[in-house]
């Protein structure tokens, strides 16, 4: 008899938001959900409601994979400075109040920068690498990416998790997403690459939307429409998308990111069962962004 597939039964891609107001969260947090029967897009949740929803989804479909577009950790040197011996130590400190302290305008730690604060000298000139995790540097200088994936991000620079203000900042959403990671971890989710995938447990991975979409002016509705039209010409999976999903992705940049990410995840869904916990001491503290076709060897 043929073996039953170990590919996930459901895949969720989340375009996240660090907005502090509930209305902003409901507007900007989008989830794209793939199942073998189709794809749909959802919004109108706060971060807490999103976490509650993920926990509920895992109860009915434990063999699911979710990806979220935020950083799961910070550079290893920073965690060591905080006396964290594991990423969970760091998540606990952030969730206990350090995250909101760093985001506060009253914080004296100017390493968390962005409008109105300028990048500190510690991270400037030849010290750019100091504010990046190794995975961010690999995505920025794409020599270690598969050639086709490297071409997608050529000329596009990932942002530092220390940047909490200004265009493209990822630090705010990352810090406000860490309490959700801690809740999921405590509920038994496998957060990769800190733990291995398992069919009996839901899996969470870190995704980088730009790495999956490639170059596109996502803030422009016409550009999003043209991008989707090109995909539909070459991909049966995109041709199967409903008009409602295409309309949502065209009218919302956040929905667009979530959709493209879930489609990429679904295309590589057979890779997820092979993801193993990393043994690399730096990756065990910093985490690693999932890269289609290049993430199964990261246990080294």
Secondary structure as a PSIPRED ss2 file (coil, helix, strand):
# PSIPRED VFORMAT (PSIPRED V4.0)

   1 X C   1.000  0.000  0.000
   2 X C   1.000  0.000  0.000
   3 X C   1.000  0.000  0.000
   4 X C   1.000  0.000  0.000
   5 X C   1.000  0.000  0.000
   6 X C   1.000  0.000  0.000
   7 X C   1.000  0.000  0.000
   8 X C   1.000  0.000  0.000
   9 X C   1.000  0.000  0.000
  10 X E   0.000  0.000  1.000
  11 X E   0.000  0.000  1.000
  12 X E   0.000  0.000  1.000
  13 X E   0.000  0.000  1.000
  14 X E   0.000  0.000  1.000
  15 X E   0.000  0.000  1.000
  16 X C   1.000  0.000  0.000
  17 X C   1.000  0.000  0.000
  18 X C   1.000  0.000  0.000
  19 X C   1.000  0.000  0.000
  20 X C   1.000  0.000  0.000
  21 X C   1.000  0.000  0.000
  22 X H   0.000  1.000  0.000
  23 X H   0.000  1.000  0.000
  24 X H   0.000  1.000  0.000
  25 X H   0.000  1.000  0.000
  26 X H   0.000  1.000  0.000
  27 X H   0.000  1.000  0.000
  28 X H   0.000  1.000  0.000
  29 X C   1.000  0.000  0.000
  30 X E   0.000  0.000  1.000
  31 X E   0.000  0.000  1.000
  32 X E   0.000  0.000  1.000
  33 X E   0.000  0.000  1.000
  34 X E   0.000  0.000  1.000
  35 X E   0.000  0.000  1.000
  36 X C   1.000  0.000  0.000
  37 X C   1.000  0.000  0.000
  38 X E   0.000  0.000  1.000
  39 X E   0.000  0.000  1.000
  40 X E   0.000  0.000  1.000
  41 X E   0.000  0.000  1.000
  42 X E   0.000  0.000  1.000
  43 X C   1.000  0.000  0.000
  44 X C   1.000  0.000  0.000
  45 X C   1.000  0.000  0.000
  46 X C   1.000  0.000  0.000
  47 X H   0.000  1.000  0.000
  48 X H   0.000  1.000  0.000
  49 X H   0.000  1.000  0.000
  50 X H   0.000  1.000  0.000
  51 X H   0.000  1.000  0.000
  52 X H   0.000  1.000  0.000
  53 X H   0.000  1.000  0.000
  54 X H   0.000  1.000  0.000
  55 X H   0.000  1.000  0.000
  56 X H   0.000  1.000  0.000
  57 X H   0.000  1.000  0.000
  58 X H   0.000  1.000  0.000
  59 X H   0.000  1.000  0.000
  60 X H   0.000  1.000  0.000
  61 X C   1.000  0.000  0.000
  62 X C   1.000  0.000  0.000
  63 X C   1.000  0.000  0.000
  64 X E   0.000  0.000  1.000
  65 X E   0.000  0.000  1.000
  66 X E   0.000  0.000  1.000
  67 X E   0.000  0.000  1.000
  68 X E   0.000  0.000  1.000
  69 X C   1.000  0.000  0.000
  70 X C   1.000  0.000  0.000
  71 X C   1.000  0.000  0.000
  72 X C   1.000  0.000  0.000
  73 X C   1.000  0.000  0.000
  74 X C   1.000  0.000  0.000
  75 X C   1.000  0.000  0.000
  76 X H   0.000  1.000  0.000
  77 X H   0.000  1.000  0.000
  78 X H   0.000  1.000  0.000
  79 X H   0.000  1.000  0.000
  80 X H   0.000  1.000  0.000
  81 X H   0.000  1.000  0.000
  82 X C   1.000  0.000  0.000
  83 X C   1.000  0.000  0.000
  84 X C   1.000  0.000  0.000
  85 X C   1.000  0.000  0.000
  86 X C   1.000  0.000  0.000
  87 X H   0.000  1.000  0.000
  88 X H   0.000  1.000  0.000
  89 X H   0.000  1.000  0.000
  90 X H   0.000  1.000  0.000
  91 X H   0.000  1.000  0.000
  92 X H   0.000  1.000  0.000
  93 X H   0.000  1.000  0.000
  94 X H   0.000  1.000  0.000
  95 X H   0.000  1.000  0.000
  96 X H   0.000  1.000  0.000
  97 X H   0.000  1.000  0.000
  98 X H   0.000  1.000  0.000
  99 X H   0.000  1.000  0.000
 100 X H   0.000  1.000  0.000
 101 X H   0.000  1.000  0.000
 102 X H   0.000  1.000  0.000
 103 X H   0.000  1.000  0.000
 104 X C   1.000  0.000  0.000
 105 X C   1.000  0.000  0.000
 106 X C   1.000  0.000  0.000
 107 X C   1.000  0.000  0.000
 108 X C   1.000  0.000  0.000
 109 X C   1.000  0.000  0.000
 110 X C   1.000  0.000  0.000
 111 X C   1.000  0.000  0.000
 112 X C   1.000  0.000  0.000
 113 X E   0.000  0.000  1.000
 114 X E   0.000  0.000  1.000
 115 X C   1.000  0.000  0.000
 116 X C   1.000  0.000  0.000
 117 X E   0.000  0.000  1.000
 118 X C   1.000  0.000  0.000
 119 X C   1.000  0.000  0.000
 120 X C   1.000  0.000  0.000
 121 X H   0.000  1.000  0.000
 122 X H   0.000  1.000  0.000
 123 X H   0.000  1.000  0.000
 124 X C   1.000  0.000  0.000
 125 X H   0.000  1.000  0.000
 126 X H   0.000  1.000  0.000
 127 X H   0.000  1.000  0.000
 128 X H   0.000  1.000  0.000
 129 X H   0.000  1.000  0.000
 130 X H   0.000  1.000  0.000
 131 X H   0.000  1.000  0.000
 132 X C   1.000  0.000  0.000
 133 X C   1.000  0.000  0.000
 134 X H   0.000  1.000  0.000
 135 X H   0.000  1.000  0.000
 136 X H   0.000  1.000  0.000
 137 X H   0.000  1.000  0.000
 138 X H   0.000  1.000  0.000
 139 X H   0.000  1.000  0.000
 140 X H   0.000  1.000  0.000
 141 X C   1.000  0.000  0.000
 142 X H   0.000  1.000  0.000
 143 X H   0.000  1.000  0.000
 144 X H   0.000  1.000  0.000
 145 X C   1.000  0.000  0.000
 146 X C   1.000  0.000  0.000
 147 X H   0.000  1.000  0.000
 148 X H   0.000  1.000  0.000
 149 X H   0.000  1.000  0.000
 150 X H   0.000  1.000  0.000
 151 X H   0.000  1.000  0.000
 152 X H   0.000  1.000  0.000
 153 X H   0.000  1.000  0.000
 154 X C   1.000  0.000  0.000
 155 X C   1.000  0.000  0.000
 156 X C   1.000  0.000  0.000
 157 X C   1.000  0.000  0.000
 158 X C   1.000  0.000  0.000
 159 X C   1.000  0.000  0.000
 160 X C   1.000  0.000  0.000
 161 X C   1.000  0.000  0.000
 162 X C   1.000  0.000  0.000
 163 X E   0.000  0.000  1.000
 164 X C   1.000  0.000  0.000
 165 X C   1.000  0.000  0.000
 166 X C   1.000  0.000  0.000
 167 X C   1.000  0.000  0.000
 168 X C   1.000  0.000  0.000
 169 X C   1.000  0.000  0.000
 170 X C   1.000  0.000  0.000
 171 X H   0.000  1.000  0.000
 172 X H   0.000  1.000  0.000
 173 X H   0.000  1.000  0.000
 174 X H   0.000  1.000  0.000
 175 X H   0.000  1.000  0.000
 176 X H   0.000  1.000  0.000
 177 X H   0.000  1.000  0.000
 178 X H   0.000  1.000  0.000
 179 X H   0.000  1.000  0.000
 180 X H   0.000  1.000  0.000
 181 X H   0.000  1.000  0.000
 182 X H   0.000  1.000  0.000
 183 X H   0.000  1.000  0.000
 184 X H   0.000  1.000  0.000
 185 X H   0.000  1.000  0.000
 186 X H   0.000  1.000  0.000
 187 X C   1.000  0.000  0.000
 188 X C   1.000  0.000  0.000
 189 X C   1.000  0.000  0.000
 190 X E   0.000  0.000  1.000
 191 X E   0.000  0.000  1.000
 192 X C   1.000  0.000  0.000
 193 X C   1.000  0.000  0.000
 194 X C   1.000  0.000  0.000
 195 X C   1.000  0.000  0.000
 196 X C   1.000  0.000  0.000
 197 X C   1.000  0.000  0.000
 198 X E   0.000  0.000  1.000
 199 X C   1.000  0.000  0.000
 200 X C   1.000  0.000  0.000
 201 X E   0.000  0.000  1.000
 202 X C   1.000  0.000  0.000
 203 X E   0.000  0.000  1.000
 204 X E   0.000  0.000  1.000
 205 X E   0.000  0.000  1.000
 206 X E   0.000  0.000  1.000
 207 X C   1.000  0.000  0.000
 208 X C   1.000  0.000  0.000
 209 X H   0.000  1.000  0.000
 210 X H   0.000  1.000  0.000
 211 X H   0.000  1.000  0.000
 212 X H   0.000  1.000  0.000
 213 X H   0.000  1.000  0.000
 214 X C   1.000  0.000  0.000
 215 X C   1.000  0.000  0.000
 216 X C   1.000  0.000  0.000
 217 X C   1.000  0.000  0.000
 218 X C   1.000  0.000  0.000
 219 X C   1.000  0.000  0.000
 220 X C   1.000  0.000  0.000
 221 X H   0.000  1.000  0.000
 222 X H   0.000  1.000  0.000
 223 X H   0.000  1.000  0.000
 224 X H   0.000  1.000  0.000
 225 X H   0.000  1.000  0.000
 226 X H   0.000  1.000  0.000
 227 X H   0.000  1.000  0.000
 228 X H   0.000  1.000  0.000
 229 X H   0.000  1.000  0.000
 230 X H   0.000  1.000  0.000
 231 X H   0.000  1.000  0.000
 232 X H   0.000  1.000  0.000
 233 X H   0.000  1.000  0.000
 234 X H   0.000  1.000  0.000
 235 X C   1.000  0.000  0.000
 236 X H   0.000  1.000  0.000
 237 X H   0.000  1.000  0.000
 238 X H   0.000  1.000  0.000
 239 X H   0.000  1.000  0.000
 240 X C   1.000  0.000  0.000
 241 X C   1.000  0.000  0.000
 242 X C   1.000  0.000  0.000
 243 X H   0.000  1.000  0.000
 244 X H   0.000  1.000  0.000
 245 X H   0.000  1.000  0.000
 246 X H   0.000  1.000  0.000
 247 X H   0.000  1.000  0.000
 248 X H   0.000  1.000  0.000
 249 X H   0.000  1.000  0.000
 250 X H   0.000  1.000  0.000
 251 X H   0.000  1.000  0.000
 252 X C   1.000  0.000  0.000
 253 X H   0.000  1.000  0.000
 254 X H   0.000  1.000  0.000
 255 X H   0.000  1.000  0.000
 256 X H   0.000  1.000  0.000
 257 X H   0.000  1.000  0.000
 258 X H   0.000  1.000  0.000
 259 X H   0.000  1.000  0.000
 260 X H   0.000  1.000  0.000
 261 X H   0.000  1.000  0.000
 262 X H   0.000  1.000  0.000
 263 X H   0.000  1.000  0.000
 264 X H   0.000  1.000  0.000
 265 X H   0.000  1.000  0.000
 266 X H   0.000  1.000  0.000
 267 X H   0.000  1.000  0.000
 268 X C   1.000  0.000  0.000
 269 X H   0.000  1.000  0.000
 270 X H   0.000  1.000  0.000
 271 X H   0.000  1.000  0.000
 272 X H   0.000  1.000  0.000
 273 X H   0.000  1.000  0.000
 274 X H   0.000  1.000  0.000
 275 X C   1.000  0.000  0.000
 276 X C   1.000  0.000  0.000
 277 X C   1.000  0.000  0.000
 278 X C   1.000  0.000  0.000
 279 X C   1.000  0.000  0.000
 280 X C   1.000  0.000  0.000
 281 X H   0.000  1.000  0.000
 282 X H   0.000  1.000  0.000
 283 X H   0.000  1.000  0.000
 284 X H   0.000  1.000  0.000
 285 X H   0.000  1.000  0.000
 286 X H   0.000  1.000  0.000
 287 X C   1.000  0.000  0.000
 288 X C   1.000  0.000  0.000
 289 X E   0.000  0.000  1.000
 290 X C   1.000  0.000  0.000
 291 X C   1.000  0.000  0.000
 292 X C   1.000  0.000  0.000
 293 X C   1.000  0.000  0.000
 294 X C   1.000  0.000  0.000
 295 X C   1.000  0.000  0.000
 296 X C   1.000  0.000  0.000
 297 X C   1.000  0.000  0.000
 298 X C   1.000  0.000  0.000
 299 X C   1.000  0.000  0.000
 300 X C   1.000  0.000  0.000
